[in-house]
Amino acid sequence: MNRLFGARARLRWIHLILGGALLMPYFLLAQVGVGMAAGGVNALSSLPLTLAAYAAALPLAAVTAVYGLVRPLSVAAVRAMCAVPGERLAAGPARSWAARGRTSAWWTLHLGVGAVVSGMTLAVPPMAVALIALPFAGGLRDAGLGLGRLSTGAEPYLAPLLGAGLLGGLALCAAGAGALLARLAPVLLGPTAADRLAAAEERAADLAVRNRLARELHDAVGHALSAVTLQAAAARRVLDSDPGFVREALAAIEDTTRRTVGELDAVLGLLRDGDPARRDAAPAPTLAADLDGLLSRTRASGTPVTAHQDPGPGRDWAHLPAIASREAYRIVQEGLSNALRHGAGPVDLRVLVRDAAGTGHRELEITMTNPPAAPPHGEPRTTGGRGLRGAAERAALLGGRVEAGPHGDRWRLRAVLPLAEDAR
């Protein structure tokens, strides 16, 4: 009984009636055409002409269903009323002609079957009620309802059984038609190969943006925490003996935290916004605008940094392609963070633009070396860690590479970034 009269069956019944209602504009247009073709008669006055108008309405519905918006409307109705899992249905308008053809088949089926069930829903219940009430209402028996022997009083008590059977048959037909549409919905409204590919590309693009923002957060916040920790520790050690250095360290801490909080707020705001286009606008420090400040804040932690910068004869860092300048800054930042956390001495940084061998183009080379700190328990330092993986990903996006590991008695980070646009 639940399959015939339960909540799911009732919703599917309503879905079918909705299909019948949607067919009405097509049916009214078709019955005008059929009536004119039959000599100007009213097509609704004849059962054959009514059936002809119904048959003519279905191709009209099929043609209109090739428009892309029909599929999302149908999918929304199926999800709400037919208890079909959402992941089995396509999202968005139909793009390919194959998807439009399947949508057209679904639309025609839904409207065609829905019209039949709607007609039965309108006609059967009054008839069934009249049959059930026939033995108890003499006026109905004398009204000449066209019920044959049932209305003469000869066999009136068979009428309630027939009425109940009609109601049961209606419920059975509606439940069966609803189950059929629910079974066919994933076939006709499910995602095509093109839909799956588009969804996979969208997920990949979204994941790439999220990974990029994760790298931004890791590099900015990780470096800030390392720098602030060392700056505070250095200031504490010389608090009584070198007030000038303490003031410099405190100023560097203030500047580092202010800048990092700004970057953190901006990136988190973009993540909450959920708009991939806006996420691409995440804050991005560059070599030209921010490298000197980064080096000053690192030196304020007590770690000496020797920097050699050569953007090329007659050039400065402002001439670098914007994307190369942004990614290079983050790579330098990650290298300095590693030096602060794991190093035990001065850092030597070299950033230069040079001619790439055999290509006719230029490339940006970043080399950073520092003595490694003694690892705990004699374990050798490895190249693991999210920061170095993030730096390698940044370089790979530009077609470059990153190498990190022991180099003689020092630790070296070396990055090479091709400059697709020549540094002018």
N, C-alpha and C positions, 0 to 999 in steps of 0.2 A: 504493500500500500504506500510505503514511503516513496517508492520509485514513481508512483502515479500522482501522488498528492503532496509529496514533501516539498521543502523550500526550494531545492534545486530544480525539481520538476516544474514548480510554479514559475520560477524565474525563466526557465527555458520556454515555457508556454508564452510568457509575456514577450520574450524575444521573438518568437514566431509571429505573434500578433503585430509587433512592431514592423516586421518584414511585410506583413499584409498591408499595413498602413502606408508603408513606403512605396508599395506597388500601385497604389490608387492613382497617382498622377499619370503614370504610364498607361494604366488601364482606361482611364477616362479619355485620354487622347486616342488610344487604340479603338475604343468603342465608337468614337465619332467617325474615324476612318472606315471601320467595318460597316457602320450604318449607312454611310454615303455610298460605299461600294455595293451595298445590298439594295440600293434604290431609294435612299433617303429615309429608311425606317429607323426606329429606335432599337439599337442592338440589344438593349436590356430587356426588351419585350419577348425575346426568343432565346431559349437555352442554347441552341447551336450557335447563334450569333454572339451570345455572351461568352461561350467557350472560345470562339474565334477571336474575340477581343482580348481575352486572357492570353491566348497563345501569341497574339501579335504584340502584347505588352512586354513579354519576356525579352525579345531581341532589343527592344528599345532600352530596357534596363541594362542589358549586357553592354550596349554601346557606351552608355554614360559611365559605366564602371571602370573604363580604361583611364579615367582621370586619377591622378596620384592620390588625392586626398580621400578617396573612397576607402582605401585600405586602413588608414589609421582610425577612421570612424567605425569601420566594421570590427577592427581589433578591440577597440575600447568597449563596444557593445558585447563582444564575445567574452572578454575578461570579466565584465561586470555581471553577466547573466548566464553564461554557459558553464562556469566552473572549469575553464580551461587554464592551466598554468601559464602565466605570462611569458616564461622563457621559451615556450613552444610556439609563440606567435612573433611575427615580425614587428619591428618598430619603425615608424616613419612611413612616408609615402612610398608607393611602388615606383621603382626607377626603371627597371628593365621591362621589355615587352613581355617576357615570360612571366614576370611577377604580375604585370597588369592583366595578362590573360587569366592567370589563376584567380586574381581578385575578381575579375568579371564573372568567372564561373561561380565563385562563392556568392556574389551579389545576386546573380540570377537565381541560384538555388535558394538562397535565403528568402528572397521576395516571392518566388514562385510557390515554395512549400508554405511559407507564411501566409500567403493569400488563401490557400486551400484550408489551412487550419483556422484562419480567421473566419472564413465563411462558415465552416462547420461550427465554430464557437458561437456565431450569431444565430444559426438556424437550429442546431440540435437542442440546446437547453429548453427553449419554449415548447418544442415538440415533445420532449421528454416529460416536462412538467404537466402538459396537457394529458399525456397518456397515463401518468401516475395518478392524476386527479380524476380520471374518467369514471371509475366505479363509484366515486363519492359525489359526483356533481352531475345531476340529471340534465342540467342545462347544457352541458358539453355534449352529452349523448344526442340531444335533440338539435344541436346547432348545425349539424351537417358539416363536420370538419373534414370530410373526405377520408375517413378512417376505415371505410368498408365495414366488414363484419364486426370490428371492434366498437363501432359507434351504434350498432343496432341493439345492443343489449344481449345478443346471443352469446358472445364470448368476451364480456367487458373486463373480466378479471385477468385476462392475459395482458391487458394494456400496461399495468404497472411494471410487469416483468420486462416488457419491451422497452418501456421508458427508462428503467434502470439500466437495461442493456445498452441503450443508446448513449446514456451518460458515461457508462464504463468504457464503451467503445471510443467515445470522444477523448476521454482521458488517456486511453491506451494509444490512440493515434498521436495525440499531442506529445506524450512522453517519448514515443518511438521517434517522431520527427525531431524532437529536441535532442535526443541522444545521437541521432544520425548527424545532425549539424555539428554537435560538439565533437564527434569523431572526425568529421571532415575538416573542421576549422584549422587544425595544425597542418593538414595537407595543403589546403588552398590558401591559408593566410600565414603559414609558417615562413621563416626566413629562407630566402634563396641563397645560393652560393655567393652571389654578389653582395647580398645583405650581410652575410657572415663575414665576408672580407672587409666590407666597409666598417662593420662593428669592431673587428679586430684591429683595423688601422686606427680607428678612433681611440680604442683602449690603449694601443701602443703609444699614440701621440700623447694621450693624457698621462700615461705612466712616465714617458720621457720628460714631460714638463714637471711632474712631481719629483722625479729623481733629480732634475736640475735644481729645483728649489730646495730639496734635501741637501744637496751639495753646498748650496749657498748658505744654508743654516749651519751645516757642520763646519764649513770653513770660517765663516764669520764668528760664530759663537765659540767654537773650539779655540781659535786663535786668541780671541779676546780673553777667555778664561785663563789660558796659559800665560798670556802676557801680563794680565792683571795680577795673577798669583805671584809671578816672579818679581814684578814691580813692587808689590806690597812686601814681599820677603826681603828684597834688597833694601827698601826704605827702612824696614824695621831694624836691619843689621847696622845701619849707619845713622840711626835716628839721632844720637847724641853727638856724633863726630862730624857729620857732613850734612848740615841742614839744607844746603843748596841742592844737593842731590835728592834729598827727601822731597823738597818742593817740586823738583822736576818730575820725580816719580809719581807724586800725587796728581800733578797736572796731566801726566800721561794716562794715569788710571781714569781720571775724569773724562778725558777726551775719548779713550777707548770705549768706556762703557756707554757714553752718550751716542757715539757712532753705532755701536752694536745694537743698542736698544732701538735706534731708528731703523736699522736694517731688519731686525727681528719683527718689529711691528708691521713694517711694510710687507714682508714675506708672509707672515701669518694672515694679514688682511687679504692678500691675494689668494691664499689657500682657502680661506673661509668664503671668499666671493664665489668660487666655483666656476669662474669664467676662464677657459684656457687662453683666450686671446689676451685677457688682462694679466694672466699669470706671466706672460712673456715680458711684462714690463717690470719685473722685479728689479730692485736696486742693484747696480753693478758698478763697483769702483773700478778704476782703470789705472794703468801705469802712469799716464800723463798727469792725472789729477791727484792720485792717492799714494803713489809709491813712496815719495819722500816722507809723508806722514807715517806710513807703516814702518819705515826704517827708524824714524825718530822714536816711535813708541816702543819698538823692540829694543833699541839701545837704552831706553829709560828703565828697562828691567834689569840692567846690569850686564847684559850680554853684548860684547863689542861686535859690530857688524861693519865689515869693509865692503863697500859697494863700488863696482866699476860698471858704469852705464855708457853704452855706445850705440845710439840709435842710427848711426851712420853719418857720413860727412854732410854737413849742411842741413841736418834733419833733427827733429826732436820727437819725443814719444807721441805727440799729438798727431803726427803723420801716420801712425799705425792704423790699420783697419780696426774699427771699433770692437769687433768681436774678439780679435786677437789680443787687443789691449786688455779687455775684461778678463779673458781666460788666463792670460799671463799673470795678471795681478793676483788672481786666486791661487795660481800655482806657486808663486813666490810666497804668498801668505801661508800656504800649507807647509812649504819648506821651512819657513821661519818658525812656525808652530812646532814642527818636529824637532828643530834645533833647540828650541826653548825647553821642550819636554824631555828630550833624550840626549841632548848634546852636553858637552863639558868644556866648552871653550869658545873662542871667537869664530864668527861665521864669515866666510868669504863668499860674496855674491857677485856674479857677473851676468849682466843682461846686455845682449848685443844683437844687432841686425847684421846679417852677413849674406853673401851670395851662396845659394845652395849649389853644391857641386853637380855640374852636368845638367842643370835644369833651366838655367837662364832666369830663375826667379830668386826671390830673397826668402830668408827664413829667420825667425826669431829664436835665439838660443838662450836658455836660462841654465846657469850652472851654479850650484850652491854646495859648499863643502864646510864641514865642521868636525872637530874631534868628537867621537862618540863617547858617551858616559859609560862607566863600567857597568855592565848588566848585572842584575841580581843573580847570585848563585852561579856566576860564571857562564850564564846562558848567552849565546850570541844574539845580537839584535837581528830581527828579521825585517823584511820589507812589507809585512802585513799591516792592516789597518784601513779603516774606511777612507781616511784622508788621502793616502797615496793612491788608492783605487779611484777615488774621485778625481785626483789630478790626472791620472792616466785616462779616465773617461773624457775629461775636458780636452786633453790633447788629441785624443782619437776623433772627437767631433770635428776637429779642424784638419784631420789627416796627419797629425803629428804623433809623437811618442814621448814617453817618460821612462827614464831609467833611474832606479834608486837602489842603493846598496853600498857595501864596503868598497872603498877605492884606496888601496894602500893602507895607511894608518888613519884614514879619515872616512867619514860618511859623505857620500855624494848623491845629490839629486840633480839630474840633468833632463831638461825638457827641450824639445825642438818643435816649433810650430811653423809650418809653411805659411807664407803670406800670399794668399791667393790674389789680393790686390797689392801691387808693389808699393812699398813704403815710399811715398813721394814727399 
